Amino acid sequence: MAETPYLVALALIEQGGARALPLAGRSLKADEAVADQPTEAAHGLALELLLRVWQRSDDGVLKRACAEESLLLVELAMERLPEDLPALKAAWLNSGDTEAFRAGLRAMCGRAWTMSIAKFQPVTLTPWRV
């Protein structure tokens, strides 16, 4: 992974018959980048994304597009942000090819987690097999 990784939370959703891929991100501090488990900042980023997705529900019914892999938290090299991630996002929005999206994201990310929640539990970040 690059020296200055960037953490990105992604939600692959469908709304009103169209795909959407909202995301939120932030750069990682050196100690966060080497931590074995996602830090509190990662959980905050997950919460930010989930609140943004929830706000979208004002515009209609939301549906997860990829079951348990619809909410992801990934660590990317900064150099992937200006071109690679937007191109991958656009390709998925246009084609809906989830397998190609997963393969492309796996190829460019270092560490990754799926996000889930259980009743009376905090958000769980589970390693995504990269």
Backbone as CSV, one residue per row, in Angstrom:
resi,resn,N_x,N_y,N_z,CA_x,CA_y,CA_z,C_x,C_y,C_z
1,MET,0.854,-1.185,0.000,0.000,0.000,0.000,0.887,1.232,0.000
2,ALA,0.394,2.282,-0.546,1.139,3.536,-0.657,1.418,4.129,0.719
3,GLU,2.360,5.067,0.754,2.725,5.694,2.021,1.596,6.540,2.600
4,THR,0.759,7.109,1.765,-0.342,7.941,2.233,-1.670,7.361,1.748
5,PRO,-2.175,6.330,2.418,-3.436,5.728,1.973,-4.627,6.631,2.270
6,TYR,-5.686,6.367,1.567,-6.926,7.105,1.703,-8.014,6.087,2.007
7,LEU,-8.878,6.398,2.933,-9.957,5.497,3.312,-11.240,5.962,2.637
8,VAL,-11.920,5.041,1.970,-13.141,5.367,1.241,-14.251,4.421,1.664
9,ALA,-15.395,4.981,2.014,-16.601,4.204,2.299,-17.511,4.321,1.077
10,LEU,-18.015,3.181,0.605,-18.838,3.145,-0.599,-20.153,2.429,-0.320
11,ALA,-21.214,2.880,-0.957,-22.511,2.215,-0.866,-23.012,1.957,-2.285
12,LEU,-23.146,0.703,-2.648,-23.687,0.330,-3.957,-25.177,0.121,-3.769
13,ILE,-25.972,1.067,-4.272,-27.413,1.036,-4.037,-28.182,1.228,-5.334
14,GLU,-29.465,0.920,-5.256,-30.397,1.194,-6.341,-31.516,2.039,-5.759
15,GLN,-31.950,3.006,-6.568,-33.028,3.878,-6.135,-33.828,4.278,-7.352
16,GLY,-35.110,3.995,-7.331,-35.967,4.363,-8.449,-35.539,3.735,-9.761
17,GLY,-35.030,2.524,-9.722,-34.611,1.829,-10.934,-33.253,2.237,-11.466
18,ALA,-32.556,3.112,-10.756,-31.225,3.549,-11.186,-30.195,3.197,-10.124
19,ARG,-28.983,2.940,-10.578,-27.889,2.661,-9.649,-27.299,3.968,-9.134
20,ALA,-26.793,3.902,-7.903,-26.093,5.045,-7.311,-24.935,4.487,-6.488
21,LEU,-23.882,5.272,-6.392,-22.710,4.839,-5.634,-22.163,6.024,-4.832
22,PRO,-22.885,6.415,-3.766,-22.348,7.486,-2.925,-21.106,6.999,-2.194
23,LEU,-20.216,7.924,-1.927,-19.011,7.573,-1.185,-18.577,8.725,-0.311
24,ALA,-17.752,8.379,0.654,-17.162,9.357,1.563,-15.727,8.917,1.787
25,GLY,-14.832,9.857,2.005,-13.444,9.471,2.188,-12.666,10.465,3.022
26,ARG,-11.508,9.990,3.467,-10.591,10.840,4.217,-9.214,10.201,4.183
27,SER,-8.207,11.039,4.287,-6.844,10.510,4.328,-6.586,9.928,5.711
28,LEU,-5.698,8.959,5.758,-5.359,8.303,7.015,-4.079,8.875,7.591
29,LYS,-4.035,9.000,8.897,-2.799,9.365,9.588,-1.902,8.137,9.606
30,ALA,-0.623,8.341,9.825,0.345,7.244,9.793,-0.026,6.121,10.758
31,ASP,-0.442,6.461,11.983,-0.778,5.414,12.955,-2.044,4.662,12.559
32,GLU,-2.986,5.329,11.879,-4.200,4.662,11.414,-3.887,3.705,10.263
33,ALA,-2.946,4.085,9.422,-2.604,3.277,8.253,-1.938,1.961,8.635
34,VAL,-1.284,1.923,9.779,-0.593,0.695,10.187,-1.370,-0.097,11.242
35,ALA,-2.490,0.419,11.700,-3.288,-0.290,12.699,-3.841,-1.583,12.109
36,ASP,-3.872,-2.628,12.930,-4.384,-3.917,12.471,-5.877,-3.878,12.176
37,GLN,-6.607,-3.185,13.007,-8.057,-3.091,12.860,-8.447,-1.660,12.475
38,PRO,-9.599,-1.501,11.840,-10.062,-0.145,11.520,-10.175,0.695,12.788
39,THR,-9.796,1.934,12.681,-9.798,2.827,13.833,-11.163,3.477,14.013
40,GLU,-11.278,4.266,15.059,-12.511,5.006,15.312,-12.838,5.923,14.134
41,ALA,-11.819,6.448,13.482,-12.035,7.297,12.307,-12.738,6.519,11.201
42,ALA,-12.401,5.241,11.053,-13.049,4.402,10.036,-14.531,4.233,10.367
43,HIS,-14.826,4.026,11.630,-16.230,3.900,12.025,-16.977,5.218,11.810
44,GLY,-16.313,6.335,12.064,-16.925,7.643,11.806,-17.217,7.850,10.338
45,LEU,-16.306,7.414,9.487,-16.513,7.525,8.039,-17.679,6.647,7.597
46,ALA,-17.773,5.455,8.165,-18.897,4.559,7.858,-20.210,5.228,8.257
47,LEU,-20.244,5.832,9.433,-21.446,6.516,9.893,-21.804,7.674,8.971
48,GLU,-20.813,8.445,8.555,-21.065,9.565,7.634,-21.723,9.071,6.346
49,LEU,-21.190,7.999,5.782,-21.763,7.464,4.547,-23.184,6.961,4.784
50,LEU,-23.387,6.236,5.864,-24.719,5.704,6.127,-25.746,6.811,6.346
51,LEU,-25.335,7.900,6.963,-26.255,9.031,7.122,-26.580,9.668,5.773
52,ARG,-25.591,9.764,4.895,-25.839,10.317,3.558,-26.787,9.413,2.764
53,VAL,-26.605,8.102,2.890,-27.494,7.167,2.198,-28.907,7.289,2.765
54,TRP,-29.020,7.364,4.076,-30.320,7.497,4.700,-31.038,8.763,4.230
55,GLN,-30.305,9.864,4.102,-30.904,11.111,3.623,-31.454,10.958,2.209
56,ARG,-30.844,10.116,1.411,-31.323,9.878,0.047,-32.703,9.229,0.030
57,SER,-33.082,8.598,1.125,-34.379,7.921,1.160,-35.535,8.909,1.007
58,ASP,-35.287,10.191,1.198,-36.311,11.205,0.941,-36.732,11.202,-0.526
59,ASP,-35.840,10.738,-1.405,-36.100,10.736,-2.844,-36.685,9.423,-3.349
60,GLY,-36.921,8.469,-2.465,-37.517,7.200,-2.873,-36.885,6.015,-2.165
61,VAL,-37.460,4.866,-2.452,-37.021,3.623,-1.823,-35.595,3.275,-2.237
62,LEU,-34.791,2.842,-1.264,-33.413,2.422,-1.495,-33.327,0.909,-1.413
63,LYS,-32.424,0.347,-2.205,-32.182,-1.094,-2.173,-30.689,-1.332,-2.294
64,ARG,-30.162,-2.254,-1.485,-28.756,-2.633,-1.626,-28.586,-3.349,-2.961
65,ALA,-27.554,-2.994,-3.694,-27.336,-3.578,-5.015,-26.533,-4.870,-4.971
66,CYS,-25.781,-5.097,-3.912,-24.867,-6.252,-3.856,-24.957,-6.996,-2.533
67,ALA,-26.134,-7.093,-1.972,-26.352,-7.797,-0.704,-25.350,-7.324,0.347
68,GLU,-24.668,-8.257,1.014,-23.756,-7.886,2.108,-22.512,-7.147,1.631
69,GLU,-22.242,-7.143,0.336,-21.093,-6.400,-0.192,-21.500,-5.030,-0.735
70,SER,-22.665,-4.552,-0.358,-23.135,-3.246,-0.812,-22.520,-2.086,-0.050
71,LEU,-22.087,-2.331,1.165,-21.459,-1.294,1.990,-20.024,-1.710,2.250
72,LEU,-19.095,-0.962,1.668,-17.681,-1.310,1.749,-16.859,-0.158,2.290
73,LEU,-15.790,-0.504,2.951,-14.791,0.449,3.413,-13.468,-0.055,2.849
74,VAL,-12.799,0.760,2.034,-11.568,0.305,1.382,-10.445,1.304,1.604
75,GLU,-9.246,0.788,1.621,-8.039,1.607,1.747,-7.382,1.659,0.368
76,LEU,-7.225,2.870,-0.159,-6.669,3.065,-1.495,-5.437,3.957,-1.448
77,ALA,-4.568,3.762,-2.401,-3.449,4.685,-2.565,-4.009,6.004,-3.095
78,MET,-3.469,7.113,-2.641,-3.943,8.438,-3.071,-3.944,8.587,-4.590
79,GLU,-2.962,7.973,-5.246,-2.882,8.130,-6.707,-4.035,7.444,-7.441
80,ARG,-4.813,6.602,-6.770,-5.975,5.942,-7.387,-7.209,6.851,-7.419
81,LEU,-7.210,7.887,-6.591,-8.410,8.706,-6.432,-8.780,9.572,-7.627
82,PRO,-7.853,10.242,-8.278,-8.294,11.173,-9.315,-8.852,10.522,-10.576
83,GLU,-8.390,9.328,-10.937,-8.837,8.728,-12.197,-9.405,7.331,-12.034
84,ASP,-8.703,6.455,-11.325,-9.096,5.052,-11.272,-10.440,4.821,-10.579
85,LEU,-10.623,5.389,-9.394,-11.878,5.190,-8.674,-13.061,5.812,-9.418
86,PRO,-12.963,7.039,-9.915,-14.090,7.594,-10.679,-14.417,6.774,-11.936
87,ALA,-13.410,6.254,-12.604,-13.659,5.434,-13.800,-14.372,4.141,-13.427
88,LEU,-13.955,3.521,-12.337,-14.593,2.293,-11.878,-16.043,2.563,-11.471
89,LYS,-16.251,3.671,-10.779,-17.601,4.058,-10.365,-18.488,4.292,-11.590
90,ALA,-18.004,5.039,-12.552,-18.780,5.327,-13.759,-19.118,4.050,-14.531
91,ALA,-18.163,3.144,-14.615,-18.400,1.888,-15.324,-19.517,1.095,-14.648
92,TRP,-19.519,1.042,-13.319,-20.576,0.306,-12.621,-21.928,1.007,-12.775
93,LEU,-21.935,2.330,-12.654,-23.191,3.059,-12.801,-23.800,2.844,-14.189
94,ASN,-22.958,2.779,-15.205,-23.439,2.609,-16.581,-23.808,1.169,-16.918
95,SER,-23.019,0.214,-16.432,-23.219,-1.181,-16.848,-23.933,-2.035,-15.807
96,GLY,-23.743,-1.733,-14.537,-24.294,-2.582,-13.492,-23.538,-3.890,-13.329
97,ASP,-22.373,-3.990,-13.953,-21.569,-5.208,-13.886,-20.869,-5.268,-12.534
98,THR,-21.518,-5.911,-11.593,-21.020,-5.968,-10.231,-19.728,-6.765,-10.122
99,GLU,-19.624,-7.851,-10.870,-18.400,-8.654,-10.810,-17.194,-7.855,-11.302
100,ALA,-17.371,-7.100,-12.373,-16.275,-6.267,-12.881,-15.921,-5.184,-11.864
101,PHE,-16.927,-4.620,-11.203,-16.674,-3.609,-10.188,-15.874,-4.205,-9.032
102,ARG,-16.319,-5.358,-8.530,-15.608,-6.013,-7.425,-14.160,-6.316,-7.808
103,ALA,-13.968,-6.874,-8.991,-12.611,-7.225,-9.432,-11.742,-5.982,-9.552
104,GLY,-12.288,-4.916,-10.112,-11.539,-3.668,-10.256,-11.192,-3.053,-8.923
105,LEU,-12.140,-3.068,-7.999,-11.894,-2.501,-6.669,-10.871,-3.341,-5.914
106,ARG,-11.004,-4.649,-6.000,-10.043,-5.531,-5.323,-8.631,-5.313,-5.862
107,ALA,-8.521,-5.072,-7.160,-7.205,-4.881,-7.783,-6.537,-3.591,-7.319
108,MET,-7.330,-2.586,-6.956,-6.729,-1.299,-6.605,-6.646,-1.030,-5.107
109,CYS,-7.320,-1.811,-4.288,-7.305,-1.492,-2.863,-6.317,-2.365,-2.109
110,GLY,-5.910,-1.854,-0.972,-5.055,-2.604,-0.066,-5.930,-3.451,0.831
111,ARG,-6.365,-2.861,1.922,-7.263,-3.553,2.836,-8.692,-3.108,2.554
112,ALA,-9.647,-3.978,2.903,-11.049,-3.652,2.680,-11.917,-4.402,3.674
113,TRP,-13.069,-3.807,3.966,-14.012,-4.384,4.918,-15.426,-4.206,4.399
114,THR,-16.298,-5.140,4.754,-17.721,-4.952,4.538,-18.282,-4.364,5.831
115,MET,-19.371,-3.613,5.704,-20.010,-3.006,6.867,-21.347,-3.687,7.104
116,SER,-21.630,-3.967,8.374,-22.925,-4.543,8.726,-23.291,-4.090,10.133
117,ILE,-24.521,-4.369,10.494,-24.989,-4.006,11.830,-25.968,-5.068,12.298
118,ALA,-25.938,-5.343,13.572,-26.900,-6.237,14.205,-27.602,-5.449,15.302
119,LYS,-28.798,-5.854,15.618,-29.581,-5.161,16.633,-28.794,-5.059,17.938
120,PHE,-28.758,-3.869,18.488,-28.086,-3.550,19.751,-26.568,-3.716,19.684
121,GLN,-26.000,-3.680,18.497,-24.556,-3.821,18.313,-24.035,-2.621,17.523
122,PRO,-22.756,-2.288,17.681,-22.180,-1.218,16.857,-21.962,-1.724,15.426
123,VAL,-21.624,-0.816,14.552,-21.302,-1.183,13.173,-20.136,-2.162,13.200
124,THR,-20.273,-3.233,12.455,-19.217,-4.250,12.366,-18.495,-4.120,11.042
125,LEU,-17.182,-4.061,11.102,-16.353,-4.031,9.910,-15.656,-5.387,9.802
126,THR,-16.005,-6.136,8.769,-15.475,-7.481,8.564,-14.526,-7.462,7.382
127,PRO,-13.343,-8.033,7.519,-12.410,-8.039,6.374,-13.070,-8.601,5.115
128,TRP,-12.927,-7.855,4.025,-13.428,-8.266,2.713,-12.285,-8.979,2.038
129,ARG,-12.510,-10.131,1.554,-11.453,-10.925,0.932,-10.974,-10.261,-0.340
130,VAL,-9.803,-9.625,-0.240,-9.227,-8.875,-1.354,-8.250,-9.744,-2.113
